Amino acid sequence: MGQIAAHSYQIDAKNVMMPFGEVLEVADKLSLNEQETLIEVLQRRIIERRREKLAEETQDAQQEFLAGHCQPATPAELMKEILL
């Protein structure tokens, strides 16, 4: 991963909402190396968010099962139910 040059501006991302078009315009002003680094960072963040969501959904499903809201089923039973 390349290094990002220091800039004289800072953005507090927690308090700033930018329209998507403006985000693209700002990204276009970055150097090629900075754009590649941005893509790498965003891809890692997306992967992490998907992992967190999957872990949360798995935990919810386990709690539903333990609470008796679900019944075990074979793949064949699931397909039969889906196709009906």
C-alpha positions in Angstrom: 0.0 0.0 0.0 1.4 3.4 -0.9 1.8 6.3 1.4 -0.5 9.3 1.3 1.1 12.7 1.2 0.3 15.1 4.0 -2.3 17.7 3.0 -3.1 21.1 4.6 -6.8 20.2 5.0 -8.6 17.7 7.3 -12.1 16.3 7.2 -14.0 15.2 10.3 -15.9 12.4 8.6 -18.1 11.8 11.6 -19.7 15.3 11.3 -19.6 15.8 7.5 -22.0 14.4 5.0 -21.1 15.0 1.4 -23.2 14.1 -1.6 -21.8 11.2 -3.5 -21.0 13.3 -6.6 -18.8 15.6 -4.4 -17.0 12.6 -2.9 -16.2 11.5 -6.5 -15.0 14.9 -7.4 -12.7 15.0 -4.3 -11.4 11.5 -5.2 -10.6 12.6 -8.7 -8.3 15.3 -7.3 -6.2 12.7 -5.5 -3.1 11.4 -7.1 -3.3 7.9 -8.8 -1.4 6.4 -5.8 -3.8 8.0 -3.4 -6.8 6.8 -5.3 -5.4 3.2 -5.3 -4.8 3.5 -1.5 -8.3 4.9 -1.0 -9.7 1.9 -2.9 -7.7 -0.5 -0.8 -8.9 1.1 2.4 -12.5 1.1 1.3 -12.3 -2.5 0.3 -10.9 -3.5 3.7 -13.6 -1.5 5.4 -16.4 -3.1 3.3 -15.1 -6.6 4.1 -15.0 -5.8 7.8 -18.5 -4.4 7.8 -19.8 -7.5 6.0 -18.0 -9.7 8.5 -19.6 -7.7 11.4 -23.1 -8.0 9.8 -22.7 -11.7 9.2 -21.6 -12.3 12.8 -24.6 -10.2 14.0 -27.0 -12.2 11.8 -25.5 -15.5 13.0 -25.8 -14.5 16.6 -29.5 -13.4 16.1 -30.3 -16.7 14.3 -28.7 -18.7 17.2 -30.8 -16.8 19.7 -34.0 -17.3 17.7 -33.2 -21.0 17.5 -32.5 -21.3 21.3 -35.7 -19.4 22.0 -37.6 -22.0 20.0 -38.6 -19.7 17.1 -36.9 -22.0 14.6 -37.0 -25.7 13.9 -34.1 -27.7 12.5 -34.6 -28.7 8.8 -32.7 -30.6 6.2 -31.7 -28.8 2.9 -34.4 -30.9 1.1 -37.1 -29.8 3.6 -36.0 -26.1 3.1 -36.1 -26.5 -0.7 -39.5 -28.1 -0.5 -40.9 -25.3 1.6 -39.3 -22.6 -0.7 -40.7 -24.1 -3.8 -44.3 -24.5 -2.5 
